[in-house]
Amino acid sequence: MQSPVQVTFRDIPPSPALTAHVEKRAAKLDTFFDRIVKCHVVVEAPHRHSKHGKRFHCRIDLVVPGRELVVSRNPEDAKEDAYAAVDDAFGDAERVLEDFARVQQVDTKTHLKPPHGVVTKLFTDRGYGFIEAEDGHEVYFHQNSVLGVRFEKLAVGTRVRFAEEDGDKGPQASTVHVVGEG
């Protein structure tokens, strides 16, 4: 976590032991999402129940890039043990962060720039060629994967963007677009 966890006690006296427990649980959140900017935990005794004695509630505010995630259970679900309330809240926070990280991963993948490269070999009589990707590896492509221009119009040195996949004999392009064309 980039910044220390902030712990607030409401309607209960501060407890160094409970603060240490909260800090330990907060540190574990990094395993679910490692870009937490801020973590504020509020431990409180929201209601005084005569039948059940003191009850504890825990709320966690997490700030992550571009978002604030709040974990709070219904006060009726308050626990008789402050540690149990903290553990329940952090269990929920872990699930929320896991879901958030999964969505971020999908969003990041869908916004990645497609690979680019240069046509380095052409076998027009056989209907295929090779692209050297920006990272230097070679990618096979077939004339049927070329979109937007005719295969015969390609030349060695043409800049292209492509979608790469694993082929029977190594990397191959499933689609090839000339940069600046359709």
C-alpha positions in Angstrom: 0.0 0.0 0.0 1.4 3.4 -1.0 0.3 5.2 2.1 -0.4 3.9 5.7 -3.8 2.8 6.7 -5.9 5.4 8.7 -7.9 3.9 11.5 -10.7 5.8 13.2 -12.6 4.7 16.3 -16.1 6.0 16.9 -18.0 5.6 20.2 -15.3 3.2 21.4 -11.8 3.9 22.9 -8.8 3.6 20.6 -7.1 0.2 20.9 -3.5 -0.3 19.8 -4.1 -4.1 19.5 -7.1 -3.6 17.3 -5.2 -0.9 15.3 -2.4 -3.4 14.7 -4.9 -6.1 13.6 -6.5 -3.6 11.1 -3.0 -2.7 9.7 -2.1 -6.3 9.3 -5.4 -7.0 7.4 -5.0 -3.8 5.3 -1.4 -4.9 4.3 -2.9 -8.1 2.9 -5.1 -6.2 0.5 -2.1 -5.5 -1.7 -2.2 -9.1 -2.8 -5.6 -8.5 -4.3 -4.8 -5.1 -5.9 -1.4 -3.5 -5.5 -2.3 0.1 -6.4 -4.4 1.1 -3.4 -3.8 4.8 -2.9 -5.6 5.2 0.5 -7.3 3.0 3.1 -9.5 4.5 5.8 -11.0 2.1 8.3 -13.7 3.1 10.8 -14.5 0.8 13.7 -17.6 1.9 15.6 -20.2 0.8 18.1 -23.3 2.2 16.2 -26.0 1.0 18.6 -26.2 0.1 22.2 -28.4 -3.0 22.4 -29.6 -3.8 25.9 -30.2 -7.5 25.0 -27.0 -8.1 23.2 -24.5 -5.7 24.8 -22.1 -3.7 22.7 -22.0 -4.4 19.0 -19.3 -3.4 16.5 -19.4 -2.3 12.9 -16.5 -1.7 10.5 -16.5 0.4 7.4 -13.6 0.5 4.9 -13.0 3.3 2.4 -10.5 2.3 -0.3 -9.2 4.8 -2.9 -7.8 3.2 -6.0 -6.8 5.0 -9.3 -9.9 6.6 -10.6 -12.3 5.2 -8.0 -13.4 5.0 -4.4 -14.5 1.6 -3.1 -16.6 1.5 0.1 -17.1 -1.7 2.1 -19.8 -1.4 4.8 -22.2 -4.0 6.1 -25.7 -3.2 7.3 -25.4 -2.1 11.0 -27.9 -4.8 11.9 -25.1 -7.3 11.0 -22.8 -5.7 13.7 -20.7 -8.2 15.6 -20.3 -8.6 19.4 -16.5 -8.9 18.8 -14.6 -5.9 17.2 -12.1 -8.3 15.7 -14.8 -10.3 14.0 -16.3 -7.1 12.6 -12.9 -6.1 11.2 -12.3 -9.6 9.7 -15.8 -9.7 8.1 -15.2 -6.2 6.6 -11.8 -7.1 5.2 -13.1 -10.4 3.8 -15.7 -8.3 1.9 -12.9 -5.8 0.9 -10.8 -8.6 -0.5 -13.7 -9.8 -2.7 -14.4 -6.2 -3.9 -10.8 -5.6 -4.8 -10.5 -8.9 -6.5 -13.5 -8.0 -8.7 -12.2 -4.5 -9.3 -8.8 -5.9 -10.3 -10.4 -8.4 -12.7 -12.4 -5.6 -14.4 -9.3 -3.4 -14.6 -7.4 -6.3 -16.3 -10.1 -6.8 -18.9 -10.3 -3.0 -19.6 -6.5 -2.8 -19.9 -6.4 -5.7 -22.3 -9.2 -4.3 -24.5 -7.4 -0.9 -24.8 -4.0 -2.2 -25.7 -2.5 -0.9 -28.9 -2.5 -3.7 -31.5 1.0 -4.9 -32.5 2.7 -3.0 -35.4 5.5 -4.1 -37.7 7.0 -4.0 -41.2 6.5 -6.5 -44.0 10.0 -8.0 -44.5 9.3 -10.9 -46.9 6.7 -11.4 -49.5 6.0 -14.5 -51.6 3.3 -13.1 -53.9 3.3 -16.2 -56.1 2.6 -18.4 -53.1 0.2 -16.0 -51.3 2.0 -15.4 -48.0 4.7 -13.2 -46.3 6.3 -12.3 -43.1 6.1 -9.3 -40.8 8.8 -8.2 -38.4 7.0 -7.1 -35.2 8.3 -4.0 -33.3 9.9 -6.3 -30.8 11.9 -8.1 -33.5 10.1 -11.4 -33.8 8.8 -12.7 -37.1 5.1 -13.3 -37.8 3.7 -15.3 -40.8 0.7 -14.0 -42.6 -1.5 -15.4 -45.5 -3.0 -13.3 -48.3 -6.5 -14.0 -46.9 -5.6 -12.2 -43.6 -4.8 -8.9 -45.4 -7.7 -6.5 -45.0 -8.3 -3.1 -46.7 -5.9 -3.5 -49.6 -5.1 -6.3 -52.1 -2.3 -8.6 -51.1 -0.6 -7.9 -54.5 -0.3 -4.2 -53.5 1.8 -5.0 -50.5 5.6 -4.4 -50.7 8.6 -5.1 -48.5 8.8 -2.2 -46.0 5.1 -1.6 -45.8 4.1 -0.6 -42.2 1.2 -2.7 -40.8 -0.8 -3.4 -37.7 -1.9 -7.0 -37.1 -3.6 -9.4 -34.7 -1.3 -12.2 -33.7 -2.2 -15.7 -32.7 -0.4 -19.0 -32.3 -0.3 -21.0 -35.6 0.8 -24.6 -36.3 4.4 -23.5 -37.0 4.7 -20.4 -34.8 3.2 -16.9 -34.6 0.8 -15.9 -37.4 -1.3 -12.9 -38.1 -5.0 -13.4 -38.3 -5.6 -9.9 -39.7 -3.2 -7.5 -41.3 -4.0 -3.8 -41.9 -1.7 -1.4 -43.7 -1.1 1.5 -41.3 -3.1 4.5 -42.5 -5.4 2.4 -44.6 -8.9 0.8 -43.8 
